[in-house]
Structures are given as structure tokens and as C-alpha cells.
Amino acid sequence: MNRFKIDRDISQAETLPASFYRDQTVFAQMKEDIFARSWQFIGDSGSLVPLDNFVHPFFFLENYLHEPMALIRDQNGEIRCTSNVCTHRGNLVAHNPGTVKGLTCMYHGRRWDLKGKFKSMPEFQDAKNFPRPCDDLHQFKLEEWGPFLFTALDPEVDFSIIRAFLDTYVGFLPLQEFKYDSISSKDYLVNCHWSLYCDNYLEGFHIPFVHPDLNAVLDYGSYATELFDYGTLQIGYANGADETFDLPKEHLLYGKNVAAFYFWIFPNIMLNFYPWGLSVNVVKPISSNKTKVSFMTYLHGENKFEGAASKLMDKVEREDEYVVEGVHQGLHSRVYKSGRFSPTREQGVHHFQRMLADRL
């Protein structure tokens, strides 16, 4: 077993050692100790299961944990997340999204209703003690926050902890009006360890050095980080009053020029709220030196995302990629061991690395 420790006192703490990012055993260990216990963002219900009697197969962290799952909206409009694996011989049940009357395995004809309950199976009339509860499709936890869906294999925390923190700051937004924009949504492949991408996201320290265009619209001196048990919030304030949130009077930050709320949910989900909508970023490990980052864009109200905002987001992403890929290469140095945290600017990184160390 690997042992890592990050001092609780950020003014004394050292970062995770370079070996953390290189060790293949640690990378494999994180599958069970980190990601199998995490909540993961699936998408929005309107895009994935738009109609009653609709099934949407997908994989939980495809190409990493790769757990076959299915979102199912039944005839009453209720949405569930079930296993997409036949309880007979393990074949995938649903292969494509679409409307269905029930679920049938194409291999030997085993059938379930849209609640995942076993219905029938050919040639099993002589089987004893059959069917059993394990012949139903396994049910995974599913949480809805507005139109957004989250699921987990075996979550270590109740989703209510995450929901409460999100609602405190962005609960006033009309989430049901947010619409998925496939044109501006895209995937990026980054040549680095997945956690380095999160490290970079979790601090605004690098903004003046790496993102000159972003720095021009944000008030770096007022940039703030809030920590909670299962994530962080970074608050970006605008230099001027343009393109800021119209916060309600009861809001904690009423009267301030907030340009962005950057939420991070452990270990790999970013929910970035802007006046024009939401950019969801999910950081997906592929290997210890390759990561896929999925950007999903949701717009609401007047479309202010086209043009400058869209170009800026892509430019910032490319700048971040360049930096984290450089860090990834530097961590393979024979002479670099670990670093220190800025007590004023890297609280989020310290929080993240402590969470990783505690779970490993």
C-alpha cells in the first residue's frame, strides 16, 4: 500500500511527491479508492432520455472503470440508472438509445420491465429457486439537480452535501431553462496525469502568467476560493460591471460584480457558471500520462456565448493544456521531489491533494 501525507497546515505543507504521478500502482489504486467512490456527471435528462419509455446506454468513466449502465425513463416519466448487463450471461442489454416497451437481451431473450424487474426467460422452467432478486437489473444511485444527472457506483458521501453547497451560490439560477449546445461542446486530449489538470484548475495563481486575456477581464486581486467537504468554489470578480450575474438580494454576494462561479466536485468534475450559462468539464483518466477532458456547454436566455466568449474559453483551455503538459514532463525529472503551496493562492490545490492523500 502506498502512503501519502499532506500537512493540514498549508504554510508548512509539501505537495504530493513526483513519484505519485509516475507510479502505475498508485494510478491503478485510484480506480477503487477514488473513482469507484465518486459521483460522476452524466448529462442532462432532456438530452439523454427526452421521452417516456426511453433507454440511454452509457459507460461510467468509459475506458477507465468502464461500468456498463443505462438511463431509463419509464412510462410515468421516472428516471432510473440501472446496470446494462444481462443477469444471465453478462451480455450488454441495450446497445443504442431509443424508445422501448421493455428491455430484452438479444443473446438468449431474458426480459425486464422499465424498472429493471425481471419478467421472463425462455427455457428456464426447470430451474430451481428462480427467479431470484439478483435476476433483476442492479440499481445504481441517481441524483437530479435541476435537469442535470449524477450517478455513482458506491458513493462515499451523500449527494445532499454537494447539492447544498451548489444551491448556496447558484440555486437562484433557472437551471431547467439551460439547454445543451452540441456545437460548442467538445473533448480535449491532454498528455498529462489527470490530477495535474485538476491542480491547475484549482488555483487562480497562474492566471496573470498564463492567461493574459482572461486576466484582463477578471479582478485578480479579488479572486477568492471557498472550501467545502467535497470540493471547492472559486469566485471570479469582474473588473467592470459588464457581463456579471444579477444576484438576488438574499444572495451572500449581493452587490458584487461576480463574473463566474467555478465549482469543483471531488475528484474530477468542474461546473463553471457564467452569465450566459454553464460549462461542465469532466476530467477522465485514460492512462497515467493521458487524460480526456469533456467540455459540455449549456446556454440559457440570450445567447452571449457566441463569438468572444467562445473563443476565449477555447484559448484558455489551450493555454492550460500547454502548462500542465509541461508540468507532467517536469515531474519525470530525477532531481525534482516535491514543492510547496502558496498559502494565499493555492488553498484549493492543497485541499485536493489532502483529499487524495487521505484516500490513498
Phi and psi in degrees as a GROMACS rama.xvg file:
@    title "Ramachandran Plot"
@    xaxis  label "Phi"
@    yaxis  label "Psi"
@TYPE xy
-87.1741  145.469  ASN-2
-125.088  125.06  ARG-3
-129.637  147.127  PHE-4
-143.309  129.042  LYS-5
-116.047  122.358  ILE-6
-57.6288  137.332  ASP-7
-63.8962  -28.5992  ARG-8
-84.2641  106.363  ASP-9
-61.4148  -27.4792  ILE-10
-71.5649  -13.9898  SER-11
-115.598  -14.1668  GLN-12
-70.9418  147.435  ALA-13
-107.278  151.449  GLU-14
-70.1645  169.854  THR-15
-57.624  144.408  LEU-16
-69.7493  158.345  PRO-17
-58.6425  -30.4353  ALA-18
-62.4959  -27.4058  SER-19
-55.8098  -40.3479  PHE-20
-83.2258  -15.4955  TYR-21
-100.341  -24.1332  ARG-22
-75.5172  118.362  ASP-23
-69.7185  -29.2364  GLN-24
-66.5138  -41.7895  THR-25
-64.3329  -42.8519  VAL-26
-58.9514  -42.8006  PHE-27
-68.6226  -38.0214  ALA-28
-61.2609  -33.3078  GLN-29
-66.9946  -22.5032  MET-30
-55.9339  -47.5803  LYS-31
-87.2389  -42.5678  GLU-32
-79.4849  -22.6573  ASP-33
-114.631  -64.0022  ILE-34
-78.1367  -32.975  PHE-35
-69.0688  -14.7346  ALA-36
-103.72  7.02251  ARG-37
-101.022  159.278  SER-38
-87.0144  140.783  TRP-39
-127.131  140.967  GLN-40
-77.2884  129.813  PHE-41
-98.5239  -46.1992  ILE-42
152.661  -159.692  GLY-43
-107.802  146.623  ASP-44
-63.5839  -35.1889  SER-45
-65.198  -30.714  GLY-46
-86.5658  -36.8156  SER-47
-87.5989  -42.4717  LEU-48
-131.476  73.7096  VAL-49
-72.4307  -18.6614  PRO-50
-128.192  159.974  LEU-51
-66.3987  155.2  ASP-52
58.3827  48.543  ASN-53
-127.942  138.996  PHE-54
-122.145  141.512  VAL-55
-132.982  102.895  HIS-56
-78.4427  146.293  PRO-57
-159.147  172.771  PHE-58
-115.197  132.434  PHE-59
-72.0924  113.453  PHE-60
50.3488  68.7821  LEU-61
-53.1534  137.344  GLU-62
68.4683  9.76404  ASN-63
-127.083  -81.5068  TYR-64
-78.574  -36.4475  LEU-65
53.479  44.9446  HIS-66
-84.3885  121.346  GLU-67
-71.9362  123.735  PRO-68
-132.352  166.93  MET-69
-142.469  130.407  ALA-70
-86.2596  133.162  LEU-71
-131.932  124.641  ILE-72
-103.55  118.665  ARG-73
-84.7847  -172.674  ASP-74
-67.1921  -16.6897  GLN-75
-98.747  5.05592  ASN-76
84.3744  1.86007  GLY-77
-79.5719  136.844  GLU-78
-105.464  134.694  ILE-79
-128.471  161.254  ARG-80
-122.079  116.657  CYS-81
-120.762  167.943  THR-82
-65.4297  146.496  SER-83
-106.785  30.1149  ASN-84
-118.254  126.305  VAL-85
-61.7495  134.82  CYS-86
-81.0829  6.14691  THR-87
-93.3414  -67.8771  HIS-88
-126.558  8.25541  ARG-89
88.6563  10.9384  GLY-90
-70.5319  154.69  ASN-91
-65.9206  140.04  LEU-92
-88.1796  -61.196  VAL-93
-98.9746  132.893  ALA-94
-108.495  -22.4714  HIS-95
-141.638  149.79  ASN-96
-70.6856  148.853  PRO-97
162.279  177.087  GLY-98
-79.8739  141.25  THR-99
-143.935  156.459  VAL-100
-91.5914  -25.3233  LYS-101
-168.324  -174.928  GLY-102
-112.71  131.608  LEU-103
-135.039  129.08  THR-104
-76.9947  126.393  CYS-105
-72.4481  -11.6722  MET-106
-76.7864  -53.4354  TYR-107
-134.271  9.35127  HIS-108
84.6895  14.3807  GLY-109
-65.702  141.445  ARG-110
-127.859  147.714  ARG-111
-136.627  157.336  TRP-112
-84.5887  -178.841  ASP-113
-78.2261  2.95259  LEU-114
-98.6925  0.60342  LYS-115
85.966  8.63133  GLY-116
-82.5703  134.958  LYS-117
-59.1262  137.638  PHE-118
-115.671  -51.2831  LYS-119
-162.266  163.905  SER-120
-155.356  122.35  MET-121
-63.7199  148.404  PRO-122
63.4739  25.7269  GLU-123
-115.974  16.5347  PHE-124
-66.4633  -21.9147  GLN-125
-97.4745  -0.0751253  ASP-126
-73.133  131.825  ALA-127
-87.94  150.576  LYS-128
52.8601  50.5216  ASN-129
-141.711  138.268  PHE-130
-81.0526  161.357  PRO-131
-114.455  168.269  ARG-132
-56.7587  -30.536  PRO-133
-71.954  -7.01197  CYS-134
-83.8066  -11.1437  ASP-135
-73.3026  160.56  ASP-136
-74.7105  136.239  LEU-137
-62.1561  137.893  HIS-138
-101.363  125.867  GLN-139
-98.0393  153.524  PHE-140
-64.0737  138.808  LYS-141
-134.714  129.799  LEU-142
-123.243  137.92  GLU-143
-112.074  128.628  GLU-144
-123.293  102.366  TRP-145
61.8659  -130.309  GLY-146
-87.6087  -1.42662  PRO-147
-92.6804  138.324  PHE-148
-112.982  136.874  LEU-149
-130.293  142.485  PHE-150
-137.75  171.094  THR-151
-155.297  154.737  ALA-152
-81.0169  -53.5751  LEU-153
-151.491  75.8734  ASP-154
-65.4913  139.577  PRO-155
-81.7615  -18.554  GLU-156
-130.731  154.296  VAL-157
-73.5826  140.621  ASP-158
-64.1269  -19.6003  PHE-159
-59.9557  -28.6056  SER-160
-64.6372  -43.282  ILE-161
-69.8461  -45.5793  ILE-162
-58.6389  -43.6038  ARG-163
-63.3342  -40.4063  ALA-164
-68.0618  -42.436  PHE-165
-62.0072  -46.1549  LEU-166
-63.4328  -31.8507  ASP-167
-57.9025  -36.4122  THR-168
-107.074  -33.8449  TYR-169
-126.427  15.6163  VAL-170
-64.5549  -16.9556  GLY-171
-78.0529  -13.4509  PHE-172
-76.4998  146.262  LEU-173
-79.8582  73.5253  PRO-174
-56.9926  -33.3484  LEU-175
-66.4974  -16.2549  GLN-176
-89.1672  -7.46513  GLU-177
-71.5716  130.796  PHE-178
-119.274  133.816  LYS-179
-66.0742  134.201  TYR-180
-115.827  101.461  ASP-181
-69.0451  -27.175  SER-182
-66.3297  -42.9481  ILE-183
-92.0084  -2.14766  SER-184
-86.5541  138.613  SER-185
-158.859  166.59  LYS-186
-109.999  145.755  ASP-187
-122.543  135.605  TYR-188
-99.881  125.9  LEU-189
-122.345  131.82  VAL-190
-87.0204  73.3524  ASN-191
-160.157  167.459  CYS-192
-66.7623  139.013  HIS-193
-56.6373  -36.7503  TRP-194
-71.6236  -23.4453  SER-195
-66.3918  -34.7498  LEU-196
-63.8777  -40.5562  TYR-197
-68.6167  -42.3595  CYS-198
-51.7662  -47.9291  ASP-199
-64.021  -40.9904  ASN-200
-63.8968  -33.4237  TYR-201
-82.5452  9.15295  LEU-202
-143.539  141.677  GLU-203
-92.8675  3.78455  GLY-204
-55.5408  -37.4546  PHE-205
-82.6897  -10.0354  HIS-206
-56.1074  -49.0303  ILE-207
-63.3594  -24.8328  PRO-208
-91.9206  -30.7379  PHE-209
-108.873  -32.2552  VAL-210
-121.003  76.514  HIS-211
-61.5975  -36.9839  PRO-212
-69.6654  -40.8521  ASP-213
-67.6911  -40.0261  LEU-214
-61.7766  -28.2519  ASN-215
-70.3898  -24.2818  ALA-216
-105.016  -14.6125  VAL-217
-101.634  148.529  LEU-218
-90.0064  93.4602  ASP-219
-58.2056  -37.3417  TYR-220
-63.4924  -26.3414  GLY-221
-98.4565  -2.57271  SER-222
-55.8649  129.551  TYR-223
-129.767  150.621  ALA-224
-125.192  129.049  THR-225
-113.869  136.619  GLU-226
-107.217  144.84  LEU-227
-138.988  175.414  PHE-228
-58.1129  -29.007  ASP-229
-127.207  24.5151  TYR-230
169.156  -160.657  GLY-231
-144.908  166.054  THR-232
-134.039  127.583  LEU-233
-107.239  133.623  GLN-234
-112.608  120.386  ILE-235
-100.803  121.485  GLY-236
-98.1948  143.728  TYR-237
-84.8539  151.209  ALA-238
-66.9029  -34.5222  ASN-239
-122.748  -167.491  GLY-240
-94.1047  -5.12361  ALA-241
-74.1827  145.173  ASP-242
52.7279  54.3495  GLU-243
-124.293  166.217  THR-244
-73.6974  143.5  PHE-245
-91.0216  87.4317  ASP-246
-78.6517  139.352  LEU-247
-69.6033  159.134  PRO-248
-60.4629  -29.8634  LYS-249
-82.3001  -2.60513  GLU-250
-70.9945  146.221  HIS-251
-59.3099  -28.4301  LEU-252
-111.393  21.2112  LEU-253
-54.2861  134.842  TYR-254
92.5116  -5.90708  GLY-255
-102.408  152.651  LYS-256
-87.8798  77.8848  ASN-257
-84.8512  121.517  VAL-258
-96.6928  -22.8107  ALA-259
-162.285  142.95  ALA-260
-111.834  117.667  PHE-261
-108.104  100.027  TYR-262
-93.6269  139.226  PHE-263
-123.725  129.1  TRP-264
-112.51  124.312  ILE-265
-57.6135  134.701  PHE-266
-101.37  -10.3035  PRO-267
-147.432  19.6035  ASN-268
-115.997  131.082  ILE-269
-117.928  130.567  MET-270
-118.987  104.823  LEU-271
-105.939  107.808  ASN-272
-96.9461  129.794  PHE-273
-126.356  166.348  TYR-274
-57.1618  -26.0268  PRO-275
-87.1611  -13.3851  TRP-276
152.313  -139.636  GLY-277
-138.252  136.406  LEU-278
-116.096  115.351  SER-279
-95.2495  128.495  VAL-280
-119.572  123.97  ASN-281
-115.96  121.457  VAL-282
-92.9631  115.904  VAL-283
-116.933  114.023  LYS-284
-63.1066  139.539  PRO-285
-112.79  -51.1765  ILE-286
-146.39  -177.507  SER-287
-69.2391  -13.1978  SER-288
-127.758  17.4523  ASN-289
-147.326  136.843  LYS-290
-138.841  141.29  THR-291
-106.823  130.059  LYS-292
-114.474  116.228  VAL-293
-95.3187  122.504  SER-294
-101.584  121.721  PHE-295
-119.979  122.21  MET-296
-103.061  132.44  THR-297
-125.438  126.237  TYR-298
-109.022  151.876  LEU-299
-147.871  150.962  HIS-300
66.9804  -150.296  GLY-301
-63.7416  130.928  GLU-302
-75.4736  99.2829  ASN-303
-102.375  9.35897  LYS-304
-84.8496  -28.9016  PHE-305
-63.6308  150.851  GLU-306
82.7935  -121.844  GLY-307
-60.8873  -43.913  ALA-308
-63.199  -43.1443  ALA-309
-64.1163  -43.9462  SER-310
-66.2625  -39.2578  LYS-311
-63.5055  -42.7107  LEU-312
-61.4049  -44.1016  MET-313
-66.0963  -39.471  ASP-314
-64.0075  -43.6885  LYS-315
-61.4744  -41.8706  VAL-316
-61.3359  -44.3557  GLU-317
-64.1741  -38.372  ARG-318
-65.6239  -39.968  GLU-319
-64.6882  -41.9146  ASP-320
-58.0277  -45.5499  GLU-321
-59.209  -42.3525  TYR-322
-69.3192  -49.8346  VAL-323
-69.0613  -30.2931  VAL-324
-67.8975  -33.8757  GLU-325
-67.0987  -40.4491  GLY-326
-62.9125  -43.625  VAL-327
-57.7645  -42.4718  HIS-328
-67.9683  -40.4262  GLN-329
-63.6207  -31.0704  GLY-330
-72.4819  -6.5833  LEU-331
-92.8804  6.97966  HIS-332
-66.5642  148.276  SER-333
-77.9568  -17.8274  ARG-334
-104.409  -20.3462  VAL-335
-83.1205  130.526  TYR-336
-111.388  -58.3247  LYS-337
-163.175  171.326  SER-338
-125.142  -163.893  GLY-339
-121.595  164.485  ARG-340
-101.958  143.49  PHE-341
-75.6684  117.492  SER-342
-62.1349  -24.2382  PRO-343
-95.2485  -20.5418  THR-344
-124.458  -11.2436  ARG-345
-122.428  35.7647  GLU-346
-62.6867  -38.3638  GLN-347
-66.2305  -40.1491  GLY-348
-66.2158  -42.6863  VAL-349
-60.0459  -44.1669  HIS-350
-61.2499  -46.3915  HIS-351
-61.9715  -49.3073  PHE-352
-67.9492  -31.3088  GLN-353
-65.3486  -40.6242  ARG-354
-63.671  -41.7885  MET-355
-62.6482  -49.4796  LEU-356
-61.1262  -41.6166  ALA-357
-61.8994  -36.5896  ASP-358
-85.4157  -14.659  ARG-359
